[in-house]
């Protein structure tokens, strides 16, 4: 069996030929015109009620606040009433066409509340009808009432739609005005096509600028939200990395002690059984393996410029030195200790020291010149901390710190790591208070005290 393949070629100039950029631009423009002004032109789109969180309406309450949300609708209705009055004044009293023209200029304005795009088409049709019932002394093609009505319709529809729709409406309005003046304008005393084109262009330009500014503000707000979220996440990861590096020395010390004690234990017993020697050897091997893995993990979280500290990690016994340093920096700090002072697990001691250190740093940064008090309570089942500072003497001179909020994040991470509780909030006097409770199991306290 022989399979024959036929290749169909497209002759030059056929439909498969690439289109020019101008052609594609024209097609896109017509597609946009159809989408904006023809597709679903009379779809029901009620005007939403206004927000009442503005500088004026936010102070309203009850029924007044509810009425304030209908302000845009009331303005549209008022504009339609003005167009009716202008129409009534431009016609001779007693003429039947006066009422017809007044209704024709009102309906398109009211229709913008529910069917904005359809209101534009109805406004053009109403313009033609009211112009037909006028006389040669009237302005052409918009009578005074129709002029006001059409400007109102263009403005409201442009506010409720997008800038591209406003551009199409202005273009069609201009084409209608030029066509009417060219074809029928010779028999009329005056024309207002040019004022309509110029004035509507200015109004629609202002509305477009408003749309652009609002969209730009929304994008900036969204970007700021994303940036703030990423900054908070990065800060959280940095704080966790710092805590992991600091706790490495504490954990490594305990594992080293376990390995040394497991190696020396068999020599403290005469003729230990083989099972005991094997058990201690296994304990030592596991401790050494854990130390190796711990150093590998620390290598992952260590920053490129990180240098291991030469001195051991600080504890609550080093608080006096910390308070002396902050006093030299200009902070009047005092310490109060309640309860029976005892040795706590090194992780608790380190976290408590860092929390006090960060709280005092925040006081120096955000309340310069204010005094601070550090309270440490050794209670049954844990350790209580309270760091409180007074208000700054000159709050108007305090400048915003670029690191604001990071210290609280670090403190919360340390407290969460130890399953503790923390509150941080301003005081009634204008200062700030940080309260922490770090639980310590009773068994652990007993071992440390023993």
TORKOL-4160 file (C-alpha; in steps of 0.2 Angstrom, whole numbers, padded with zeros to 4 digits, m for minus):
450
<pt num="1" X="0000" Y="0000" Z="0000"/>
<pt num="2" X="0007" Y="0017" Z="m0005"/>
<pt num="3" X="0002" Y="0032" Z="0006"/>
<pt num="4" X="0002" Y="0048" Z="m0004"/>
<pt num="5" X="0003" Y="0065" Z="0005"/>
<pt num="6" X="m0004" Y="0081" Z="m0003"/>
<pt num="7" X="0003" Y="0097" Z="0002"/>
<pt num="8" X="m0009" Y="0112" Z="0000"/>
<pt num="9" X="0000" Y="0128" Z="m0003"/>
<pt num="10" X="m0007" Y="0145" Z="0000"/>
<pt num="11" X="m0006" Y="0156" Z="m0015"/>
<pt num="12" X="0002" Y="0174" Z="m0013"/>
<pt num="13" X="m0011" Y="0187" Z="m0007"/>
<pt num="14" X="m0023" Y="0173" Z="0001"/>
<pt num="15" X="m0030" Y="0173" Z="0018"/>
<pt num="16" X="m0014" Y="0165" Z="0026"/>
<pt num="17" X="m0004" Y="0181" Z="0022"/>
<pt num="18" X="0002" Y="0190" Z="0037"/>
<pt num="19" X="m0008" Y="0206" Z="0041"/>
<pt num="20" X="0000" Y="0223" Z="0042"/>
<pt num="21" X="0001" Y="0231" Z="0059"/>
<pt num="22" X="m0011" Y="0245" Z="0053"/>
<pt num="23" X="m0024" Y="0231" Z="0049"/>
<pt num="24" X="m0022" Y="0223" Z="0065"/>
<pt num="25" X="m0024" Y="0239" Z="0074"/>
<pt num="26" X="m0040" Y="0243" Z="0065"/>
<pt num="27" X="m0047" Y="0226" Z="0068"/>
<pt num="28" X="m0043" Y="0228" Z="0087"/>
<pt num="29" X="m0051" Y="0245" Z="0087"/>
<pt num="30" X="m0067" Y="0239" Z="0079"/>
<pt num="31" X="m0067" Y="0224" Z="0091"/>
<pt num="32" X="m0065" Y="0236" Z="0106"/>
<pt num="33" X="m0079" Y="0247" Z="0099"/>
<pt num="34" X="m0091" Y="0232" Z="0098"/>
<pt num="35" X="m0086" Y="0226" Z="0115"/>
<pt num="36" X="m0088" Y="0243" Z="0124"/>
<pt num="37" X="m0103" Y="0250" Z="0115"/>
<pt num="38" X="m0113" Y="0237" Z="0106"/>
<pt num="39" X="m0111" Y="0220" Z="0116"/>
<pt num="40" X="m0123" Y="0221" Z="0131"/>
<pt num="41" X="m0127" Y="0239" Z="0128"/>
<pt num="42" X="m0143" Y="0238" Z="0138"/>
<pt num="43" X="m0137" Y="0226" Z="0151"/>
<pt num="44" X="m0143" Y="0230" Z="0169"/>
<pt num="45" X="m0129" Y="0237" Z="0179"/>
<pt num="46" X="m0136" Y="0247" Z="0193"/>
<pt num="47" X="m0126" Y="0261" Z="0201"/>
<pt num="48" X="m0118" Y="0255" Z="0217"/>
<pt num="49" X="m0121" Y="0265" Z="0233"/>
<pt num="50" X="m0107" Y="0277" Z="0239"/>
<pt num="51" X="m0095" Y="0272" Z="0253"/>
<pt num="52" X="m0098" Y="0281" Z="0269"/>
<pt num="53" X="m0081" Y="0281" Z="0276"/>
<pt num="54" X="m0075" Y="0297" Z="0269"/>
<pt num="55" X="m0069" Y="0312" Z="0279"/>
<pt num="56" X="m0087" Y="0320" Z="0280"/>
<pt num="57" X="m0098" Y="0305" Z="0280"/>
<pt num="58" X="m0089" Y="0294" Z="0292"/>
<pt num="59" X="m0095" Y="0305" Z="0306"/>
<pt num="60" X="m0113" Y="0302" Z="0301"/>
<pt num="61" X="m0124" Y="0289" Z="0311"/>
<pt num="62" X="m0141" Y="0281" Z="0309"/>
<pt num="63" X="m0153" Y="0286" Z="0295"/>
<pt num="64" X="m0141" Y="0301" Z="0290"/>
<pt num="65" X="m0127" Y="0289" Z="0286"/>
<pt num="66" X="m0139" Y="0278" Z="0276"/>
<pt num="67" X="m0146" Y="0293" Z="0266"/>
<pt num="68" X="m0128" Y="0299" Z="0262"/>
<pt num="69" X="m0124" Y="0283" Z="0253"/>
<pt num="70" X="m0137" Y="0288" Z="0240"/>
<pt num="71" X="m0128" Y="0304" Z="0236"/>
<pt num="72" X="m0122" Y="0299" Z="0218"/>
<pt num="73" X="m0140" Y="0294" Z="0213"/>
<pt num="74" X="m0147" Y="0311" Z="0220"/>
<pt num="75" X="m0134" Y="0321" Z="0210"/>
<pt num="76" X="m0139" Y="0312" Z="0194"/>
<pt num="77" X="m0157" Y="0315" Z="0197"/>
<pt num="78" X="m0153" Y="0333" Z="0201"/>
<pt num="79" X="m0144" Y="0335" Z="0185"/>
<pt num="80" X="m0158" Y="0328" Z="0175"/>
<pt num="81" X="m0170" Y="0340" Z="0183"/>
<pt num="82" X="m0158" Y="0354" Z="0178"/>
<pt num="83" X="m0158" Y="0348" Z="0160"/>
<pt num="84" X="m0178" Y="0348" Z="0160"/>
<pt num="85" X="m0178" Y="0366" Z="0167"/>
<pt num="86" X="m0166" Y="0372" Z="0153"/>
<pt num="87" X="m0177" Y="0363" Z="0140"/>
<pt num="88" X="m0193" Y="0371" Z="0147"/>
<pt num="89" X="m0185" Y="0388" Z="0146"/>
<pt num="90" X="m0179" Y="0386" Z="0128"/>
<pt num="91" X="m0196" Y="0382" Z="0122"/>
<pt num="92" X="m0211" Y="0393" Z="0120"/>
<pt num="93" X="m0224" Y="0390" Z="0134"/>
<pt num="94" X="m0239" Y="0380" Z="0129"/>
<pt num="95" X="m0231" Y="0371" Z="0115"/>
<pt num="96" X="m0234" Y="0352" Z="0116"/>
<pt num="97" X="m0216" Y="0349" Z="0110"/>
<pt num="98" X="m0210" Y="0357" Z="0126"/>
<pt num="99" X="m0216" Y="0342" Z="0137"/>
<pt num="100" X="m0209" Y="0329" Z="0125"/>
<pt num="101" X="m0192" Y="0338" Z="0124"/>
<pt num="102" X="m0191" Y="0339" Z="0143"/>
<pt num="103" X="m0195" Y="0320" Z="0145"/>
<pt num="104" X="m0182" Y="0316" Z="0131"/>
<pt num="105" X="m0168" Y="0325" Z="0140"/>
<pt num="106" X="m0173" Y="0317" Z="0157"/>
<pt num="107" X="m0174" Y="0299" Z="0152"/>
<pt num="108" X="m0156" Y="0296" Z="0146"/>
<pt num="109" X="m0149" Y="0304" Z="0162"/>
<pt num="110" X="m0160" Y="0293" Z="0173"/>
<pt num="111" X="m0155" Y="0278" Z="0163"/>
<pt num="112" X="m0137" Y="0280" Z="0167"/>
<pt num="113" X="m0142" Y="0274" Z="0185"/>
<pt num="114" X="m0146" Y="0256" Z="0178"/>
<pt num="115" X="m0140" Y="0254" Z="0160"/>
<pt num="116" X="m0125" Y="0267" Z="0157"/>
<pt num="117" X="m0120" Y="0262" Z="0139"/>
<pt num="118" X="m0138" Y="0261" Z="0133"/>
<pt num="119" X="m0141" Y="0278" Z="0141"/>
<pt num="120" X="m0127" Y="0285" Z="0129"/>
<pt num="121" X="m0136" Y="0278" Z="0113"/>
<pt num="122" X="m0153" Y="0284" Z="0120"/>
<pt num="123" X="m0145" Y="0302" Z="0122"/>
<pt num="124" X="m0140" Y="0302" Z="0104"/>
<pt num="125" X="m0157" Y="0297" Z="0098"/>
<pt num="126" X="m0165" Y="0310" Z="0110"/>
<pt num="127" X="m0154" Y="0323" Z="0103"/>
<pt num="128" X="m0159" Y="0320" Z="0086"/>
<pt num="129" X="m0178" Y="0320" Z="0090"/>
<pt num="130" X="m0177" Y="0336" Z="0101"/>
<pt num="131" X="m0167" Y="0345" Z="0087"/>
<pt num="132" X="m0181" Y="0340" Z="0074"/>
<pt num="133" X="m0195" Y="0348" Z="0084"/>
<pt num="134" X="m0185" Y="0364" Z="0086"/>
<pt num="135" X="m0185" Y="0378" Z="0074"/>
<pt num="136" X="m0171" Y="0387" Z="0064"/>
<pt num="137" X="m0167" Y="0399" Z="0078"/>
<pt num="138" X="m0162" Y="0385" Z="0090"/>
<pt num="139" X="m0144" Y="0380" Z="0091"/>
<pt num="140" X="m0139" Y="0364" Z="0081"/>
<pt num="141" X="m0138" Y="0350" Z="0083"/>
<pt num="142" X="m0140" Y="0351" Z="0102"/>
<pt num="143" X="m0154" Y="0361" Z="0109"/>
<pt num="144" X="m0149" Y="0369" Z="0126"/>
<pt num="145" X="m0157" Y="0356" Z="0136"/>
<pt num="146" X="m0150" Y="0342" Z="0126"/>
<pt num="147" X="m0133" Y="0350" Z="0127"/>
<pt num="148" X="m0134" Y="0349" Z="0146"/>
<pt num="149" X="m0142" Y="0331" Z="0146"/>
<pt num="150" X="m0129" Y="0324" Z="0134"/>
<pt num="151" X="m0114" Y="0331" Z="0144"/>
<pt num="152" X="m0121" Y="0323" Z="0160"/>
<pt num="153" X="m0124" Y="0307" Z="0151"/>
<pt num="154" X="m0106" Y="0307" Z="0145"/>
<pt num="155" X="m0099" Y="0311" Z="0162"/>
<pt num="156" X="m0109" Y="0298" Z="0172"/>
<pt num="157" X="m0106" Y="0284" Z="0159"/>
<pt num="158" X="m0087" Y="0288" Z="0158"/>
<pt num="159" X="m0086" Y="0287" Z="0177"/>
<pt num="160" X="m0095" Y="0271" Z="0178"/>
<pt num="161" X="m0085" Y="0263" Z="0163"/>
<pt num="162" X="m0067" Y="0263" Z="0158"/>
<pt num="163" X="m0057" Y="0276" Z="0148"/>
<pt num="164" X="m0058" Y="0266" Z="0132"/>
<pt num="165" X="m0077" Y="0267" Z="0132"/>
<pt num="166" X="m0076" Y="0286" Z="0136"/>
<pt num="167" X="m0065" Y="0288" Z="0121"/>
<pt num="168" X="m0077" Y="0279" Z="0109"/>
<pt num="169" X="m0092" Y="0289" Z="0116"/>
<pt num="170" X="m0082" Y="0306" Z="0113"/>
<pt num="171" X="m0078" Y="0300" Z="0095"/>
<pt num="172" X="m0096" Y="0295" Z="0091"/>
<pt num="173" X="m0102" Y="0312" Z="0098"/>
<pt num="174" X="m0089" Y="0322" Z="0088"/>
<pt num="175" X="m0094" Y="0312" Z="0072"/>
<pt num="176" X="m0113" Y="0315" Z="0075"/>
<pt num="177" X="m0110" Y="0334" Z="0078"/>
<pt num="178" X="m0099" Y="0336" Z="0062"/>
<pt num="179" X="m0111" Y="0326" Z="0052"/>
<pt num="180" X="m0126" Y="0335" Z="0058"/>
<pt num="181" X="m0118" Y="0352" Z="0055"/>
<pt num="182" X="m0112" Y="0347" Z="0038"/>
<pt num="183" X="m0128" Y="0340" Z="0031"/>
<pt num="184" X="m0142" Y="0350" Z="0040"/>
<pt num="185" X="m0133" Y="0365" Z="0048"/>
<pt num="186" X="m0135" Y="0376" Z="0033"/>
<pt num="187" X="m0153" Y="0380" Z="0038"/>
<pt num="188" X="m0150" Y="0385" Z="0056"/>
<pt num="189" X="m0144" Y="0401" Z="0064"/>
<pt num="190" X="m0131" Y="0394" Z="0076"/>
<pt num="191" X="m0121" Y="0378" Z="0079"/>
<pt num="192" X="m0115" Y="0371" Z="0095"/>
<pt num="193" X="m0105" Y="0356" Z="0089"/>
<pt num="194" X="m0088" Y="0364" Z="0092"/>
<pt num="195" X="m0092" Y="0368" Z="0110"/>
<pt num="196" X="m0099" Y="0351" Z="0113"/>
<pt num="197" X="m0084" Y="0342" Z="0106"/>
<pt num="198" X="m0071" Y="0353" Z="0116"/>
<pt num="199" X="m0081" Y="0354" Z="0132"/>
<pt num="200" X="m0085" Y="0335" Z="0132"/>
<pt num="201" X="m0066" Y="0331" Z="0128"/>
<pt num="202" X="m0061" Y="0341" Z="0143"/>
<pt num="203" X="m0073" Y="0333" Z="0154"/>
<pt num="204" X="m0069" Y="0315" Z="0148"/>
<pt num="205" X="m0051" Y="0319" Z="0150"/>
<pt num="206" X="m0053" Y="0324" Z="0168"/>
<pt num="207" X="m0063" Y="0308" Z="0171"/>
<pt num="208" X="m0050" Y="0298" Z="0163"/>
<pt num="209" X="m0036" Y="0306" Z="0173"/>
<pt num="210" X="m0047" Y="0301" Z="0189"/>
<pt num="211" X="m0048" Y="0283" Z="0183"/>
<pt num="212" X="m0029" Y="0282" Z="0180"/>
<pt num="213" X="m0025" Y="0289" Z="0197"/>
<pt num="214" X="m0037" Y="0277" Z="0205"/>
<pt num="215" X="m0030" Y="0262" Z="0196"/>
<pt num="216" X="m0012" Y="0268" Z="0200"/>
<pt num="217" X="m0017" Y="0270" Z="0218"/>
<pt num="218" X="m0024" Y="0253" Z="0219"/>
<pt num="219" X="m0009" Y="0245" Z="0211"/>
<pt num="220" X="0003" Y="0254" Z="0222"/>
<pt num="221" X="m0008" Y="0249" Z="0237"/>
<pt num="222" X="m0007" Y="0231" Z="0231"/>
<pt num="223" X="0011" Y="0231" Z="0228"/>
<pt num="224" X="0014" Y="0239" Z="0245"/>
<pt num="225" X="0004" Y="0225" Z="0253"/>
<pt num="226" X="0014" Y="0212" Z="0244"/>
<pt num="227" X="0031" Y="0220" Z="0248"/>
<pt num="228" X="0026" Y="0222" Z="0267"/>
<pt num="229" X="0021" Y="0203" Z="0267"/>
<pt num="230" X="0037" Y="0198" Z="0259"/>
<pt num="231" X="0047" Y="0210" Z="0271"/>
<pt num="232" X="0038" Y="0202" Z="0286"/>
<pt num="233" X="0041" Y="0185" Z="0279"/>
<pt num="234" X="0060" Y="0189" Z="0277"/>
<pt num="235" X="0061" Y="0196" Z="0294"/>
<pt num="236" X="0053" Y="0181" Z="0302"/>
<pt num="237" X="0065" Y="0169" Z="0293"/>
<pt num="238" X="0080" Y="0180" Z="0298"/>
<pt num="239" X="0074" Y="0180" Z="0316"/>
<pt num="240" X="0072" Y="0161" Z="0315"/>
<pt num="241" X="0090" Y="0159" Z="0308"/>
<pt num="242" X="0097" Y="0170" Z="0321"/>
<pt num="243" X="0089" Y="0160" Z="0335"/>
<pt num="244" X="0095" Y="0144" Z="0327"/>
<pt num="245" X="0113" Y="0150" Z="0327"/>
<pt num="246" X="0112" Y="0155" Z="0345"/>
<pt num="247" X="0104" Y="0139" Z="0351"/>
<pt num="248" X="0117" Y="0129" Z="0342"/>
<pt num="249" X="0130" Y="0132" Z="0356"/>
<pt num="250" X="0118" Y="0127" Z="0369"/>
<pt num="251" X="0112" Y="0111" Z="0361"/>
<pt num="252" X="0130" Y="0107" Z="0356"/>
<pt num="253" X="0136" Y="0109" Z="0374"/>
<pt num="254" X="0123" Y="0097" Z="0380"/>
<pt num="255" X="0126" Y="0084" Z="0366"/>
<pt num="256" X="0145" Y="0085" Z="0370"/>
<pt num="257" X="0142" Y="0082" Z="0389"/>
<pt num="258" X="0131" Y="0066" Z="0384"/>
<pt num="259" X="0145" Y="0059" Z="0373"/>
<pt num="260" X="0159" Y="0062" Z="0386"/>
<pt num="261" X="0148" Y="0055" Z="0400"/>
<pt num="262" X="0143" Y="0040" Z="0390"/>
<pt num="263" X="0162" Y="0036" Z="0386"/>
<pt num="264" X="0167" Y="0038" Z="0404"/>
<pt num="265" X="0153" Y="0029" Z="0412"/>
<pt num="266" X="0160" Y="0011" Z="0409"/>
<pt num="267" X="0176" Y="0015" Z="0418"/>
<pt num="268" X="0167" Y="0020" Z="0434"/>
<pt num="269" X="0160" Y="0003" Z="0437"/>
<pt num="270" X="0171" Y="m0012" Z="0440"/>
<pt num="271" X="0169" Y="m0026" Z="0428"/>
<pt num="272" X="0154" Y="m0019" Z="0419"/>
<pt num="273" X="0143" Y="m0031" Z="0409"/>
<pt num="274" X="0146" Y="m0032" Z="0390"/>
<pt num="275" X="0128" Y="m0026" Z="0388"/>
<pt num="276" X="0131" Y="m0010" Z="0398"/>
<pt num="277" X="0147" Y="m0006" Z="0388"/>
<pt num="278" X="0138" Y="m0009" Z="0372"/>
<pt num="279" X="0123" Y="0003" Z="0377"/>
<pt num="280" X="0135" Y="0017" Z="0382"/>
<pt num="281" X="0145" Y="0015" Z="0366"/>
<pt num="282" X="0128" Y="0016" Z="0356"/>
<pt num="283" X="0124" Y="0032" Z="0366"/>
<pt num="284" X="0140" Y="0040" Z="0362"/>
<pt num="285" X="0139" Y="0036" Z="0344"/>
<pt num="286" X="0122" Y="0043" Z="0343"/>
<pt num="287" X="0128" Y="0059" Z="0352"/>
<pt num="288" X="0142" Y="0061" Z="0340"/>
<pt num="289" X="0131" Y="0058" Z="0325"/>
<pt num="290" X="0119" Y="0071" Z="0332"/>
<pt num="291" X="0133" Y="0084" Z="0334"/>
<pt num="292" X="0139" Y="0081" Z="0316"/>
<pt num="293" X="0121" Y="0083" Z="0309"/>
<pt num="294" X="0119" Y="0099" Z="0320"/>
<pt num="295" X="0135" Y="0107" Z="0313"/>
<pt num="296" X="0128" Y="0103" Z="0296"/>
<pt num="297" X="0112" Y="0111" Z="0299"/>
<pt num="298" X="0121" Y="0126" Z="0306"/>
<pt num="299" X="0131" Y="0127" Z="0290"/>
<pt num="300" X="0115" Y="0129" Z="0280"/>
<pt num="301" X="0107" Y="0143" Z="0291"/>
<pt num="302" X="0123" Y="0152" Z="0293"/>
<pt num="303" X="0125" Y="0168" Z="0283"/>
<pt num="304" X="0140" Y="0171" Z="0272"/>
<pt num="305" X="0147" Y="0184" Z="0284"/>
<pt num="306" X="0143" Y="0175" Z="0300"/>
<pt num="307" X="0157" Y="0172" Z="0313"/>
<pt num="308" X="0155" Y="0161" Z="0327"/>
<pt num="309" X="0155" Y="0170" Z="0344"/>
<pt num="310" X="0171" Y="0168" Z="0355"/>
<pt num="311" X="0161" Y="0170" Z="0371"/>
<pt num="312" X="0147" Y="0159" Z="0377"/>
<pt num="313" X="0129" Y="0164" Z="0374"/>
<pt num="314" X="0123" Y="0176" Z="0387"/>
<pt num="315" X="0111" Y="0172" Z="0402"/>
<pt num="316" X="0101" Y="0181" Z="0414"/>
<pt num="317" X="0117" Y="0183" Z="0425"/>
<pt num="318" X="0124" Y="0195" Z="0412"/>
<pt num="319" X="0109" Y="0207" Z="0413"/>
<pt num="320" X="0119" Y="0219" Z="0424"/>
<pt num="321" X="0131" Y="0222" Z="0411"/>
<pt num="322" X="0117" Y="0225" Z="0398"/>
<pt num="323" X="0109" Y="0238" Z="0409"/>
<pt num="324" X="0126" Y="0246" Z="0412"/>
<pt num="325" X="0128" Y="0248" Z="0393"/>
<pt num="326" X="0111" Y="0255" Z="0390"/>
<pt num="327" X="0113" Y="0267" Z="0404"/>
<pt num="328" X="0129" Y="0273" Z="0395"/>
<pt num="329" X="0118" Y="0276" Z="0380"/>
<pt num="330" X="0107" Y="0288" Z="0389"/>
<pt num="331" X="0093" Y="0276" Z="0395"/>
<pt num="332" X="0088" Y="0276" Z="0413"/>
<pt num="333" X="0085" Y="0258" Z="0417"/>
<pt num="334" X="0082" Y="0249" Z="0433"/>
<pt num="335" X="0080" Y="0230" Z="0437"/>
<pt num="336" X="0069" Y="0221" Z="0450"/>
<pt num="337" X="0070" Y="0203" Z="0454"/>
<pt num="338" X="0057" Y="0193" Z="0463"/>
<pt num="339" X="0056" Y="0175" Z="0469"/>
<pt num="340" X="0070" Y="0163" Z="0472"/>
<pt num="341" X="0084" Y="0165" Z="0459"/>
<pt num="342" X="0088" Y="0148" Z="0452"/>
<pt num="343" X="0097" Y="0141" Z="0437"/>
<pt num="344" X="0086" Y="0138" Z="0422"/>
<pt num="345" X="0089" Y="0129" Z="0406"/>
<pt num="346" X="0101" Y="0137" Z="0395"/>
<pt num="347" X="0088" Y="0140" Z="0381"/>
<pt num="348" X="0077" Y="0149" Z="0393"/>
<pt num="349" X="0091" Y="0159" Z="0400"/>
<pt num="350" X="0097" Y="0164" Z="0382"/>
<pt num="351" X="0079" Y="0168" Z="0376"/>
<pt num="352" X="0075" Y="0179" Z="0392"/>
<pt num="353" X="0091" Y="0189" Z="0390"/>
<pt num="354" X="0088" Y="0192" Z="0371"/>
<pt num="355" X="0070" Y="0197" Z="0374"/>
<pt num="356" X="0075" Y="0210" Z="0388"/>
<pt num="357" X="0089" Y="0216" Z="0376"/>
<pt num="358" X="0077" Y="0219" Z="0361"/>
<pt num="359" X="0064" Y="0227" Z="0372"/>
<pt num="360" X="0078" Y="0240" Z="0379"/>
<pt num="361" X="0084" Y="0243" Z="0361"/>
<pt num="362" X="0066" Y="0247" Z="0356"/>
<pt num="363" X="0065" Y="0259" Z="0370"/>
<pt num="364" X="0081" Y="0268" Z="0364"/>
<pt num="365" X="0075" Y="0268" Z="0347"/>
<pt num="366" X="0057" Y="0274" Z="0349"/>
<pt num="367" X="0056" Y="0283" Z="0366"/>
<pt num="368" X="0073" Y="0292" Z="0368"/>
<pt num="369" X="0075" Y="0300" Z="0385"/>
<pt num="370" X="0062" Y="0289" Z="0393"/>
<pt num="371" X="0065" Y="0278" Z="0408"/>
<pt num="372" X="0063" Y="0259" Z="0408"/>
<pt num="373" X="0061" Y="0246" Z="0421"/>
<pt num="374" X="0065" Y="0227" Z="0419"/>
<pt num="375" X="0056" Y="0215" Z="0431"/>
<pt num="376" X="0061" Y="0197" Z="0432"/>
<pt num="377" X="0050" Y="0185" Z="0442"/>
<pt num="378" X="0055" Y="0167" Z="0446"/>
<pt num="379" X="0038" Y="0159" Z="0449"/>
<pt num="380" X="0033" Y="0141" Z="0451"/>
<pt num="381" X="0033" Y="0133" Z="0434"/>
<pt num="382" X="0042" Y="0146" Z="0424"/>
<pt num="383" X="0050" Y="0163" Z="0422"/>
<pt num="384" X="0041" Y="0180" Z="0421"/>
<pt num="385" X="0048" Y="0195" Z="0412"/>
<pt num="386" X="0041" Y="0213" Z="0411"/>
<pt num="387" X="0049" Y="0227" Z="0402"/>
<pt num="388" X="0040" Y="0244" Z="0403"/>
<pt num="389" X="0045" Y="0261" Z="0397"/>
<pt num="390" X="0038" Y="0278" Z="0400"/>
<pt num="391" X="0033" Y="0290" Z="0386"/>
<pt num="392" X="0047" Y="0300" Z="0377"/>
<pt num="393" X="0049" Y="0318" Z="0384"/>
<pt num="394" X="0048" Y="0325" Z="0366"/>
<pt num="395" X="0037" Y="0314" Z="0355"/>
<pt num="396" X="0037" Y="0326" Z="0341"/>
<pt num="397" X="0056" Y="0324" Z="0339"/>
<pt num="398" X="0055" Y="0305" Z="0338"/>
<pt num="399" X="0058" Y="0299" Z="0320"/>
<pt num="400" X="0052" Y="0283" Z="0312"/>
<pt num="401" X="0064" Y="0269" Z="0313"/>
<pt num="402" X="0067" Y="0258" Z="0297"/>
<pt num="403" X="0068" Y="0243" Z="0308"/>
<pt num="404" X="0051" Y="0246" Z="0317"/>
<pt num="405" X="0042" Y="0229" Z="0321"/>
<pt num="406" X="0057" Y="0218" Z="0318"/>
<pt num="407" X="0061" Y="0217" Z="0337"/>
<pt num="408" X="0043" Y="0212" Z="0341"/>
<pt num="409" X="0044" Y="0198" Z="0328"/>
<pt num="410" X="0060" Y="0191" Z="0336"/>
<pt num="411" X="0053" Y="0191" Z="0353"/>
<pt num="412" X="0037" Y="0182" Z="0348"/>
<pt num="413" X="0047" Y="0169" Z="0339"/>
<pt num="414" X="0058" Y="0165" Z="0355"/>
<pt num="415" X="0042" Y="0165" Z="0366"/>
<pt num="416" X="0033" Y="0153" Z="0353"/>
<pt num="417" X="0049" Y="0142" Z="0352"/>
<pt num="418" X="0047" Y="0139" Z="0371"/>
<pt num="419" X="0028" Y="0137" Z="0371"/>
<pt num="420" X="0027" Y="0153" Z="0381"/>
<pt num="421" X="0015" Y="0168" Z="0381"/>
<pt num="422" X="0018" Y="0186" Z="0377"/>
<pt num="423" X="0009" Y="0203" Z="0376"/>
<pt num="424" X="0016" Y="0219" Z="0369"/>
<pt num="425" X="0005" Y="0235" Z="0369"/>
<pt num="426" X="0006" Y="0253" Z="0373"/>
<pt num="427" X="0002" Y="0259" Z="0391"/>
<pt num="428" X="m0011" Y="0271" Z="0396"/>
<pt num="429" X="0003" Y="0284" Z="0401"/>
<pt num="430" X="0010" Y="0284" Z="0383"/>
<pt num="431" X="0024" Y="0271" Z="0385"/>
<pt num="432" X="0026" Y="0253" Z="0380"/>
<pt num="433" X="0025" Y="0237" Z="0389"/>
<pt num="434" X="0031" Y="0219" Z="0385"/>
<pt num="435" X="0026" Y="0205" Z="0396"/>
<pt num="436" X="0032" Y="0187" Z="0394"/>
<pt num="437" X="0030" Y="0171" Z="0403"/>
<pt num="438" X="0042" Y="0156" Z="0399"/>
<pt num="439" X="0037" Y="0140" Z="0406"/>
<pt num="440" X="0050" Y="0128" Z="0414"/>
<pt num="441" X="0045" Y="0110" Z="0417"/>
<pt num="442" X="0046" Y="0106" Z="0436"/>
<pt num="443" X="0057" Y="0091" Z="0432"/>
<pt num="444" X="0070" Y="0102" Z="0423"/>
<pt num="445" X="0070" Y="0114" Z="0438"/>
<pt num="446" X="0073" Y="0100" Z="0450"/>
<pt num="447" X="0088" Y="0093" Z="0440"/>
<pt num="448" X="0096" Y="0110" Z="0438"/>
<pt num="449" X="0094" Y="0114" Z="0456"/>
<pt num="450" X="0101" Y="0097" Z="0461"/>
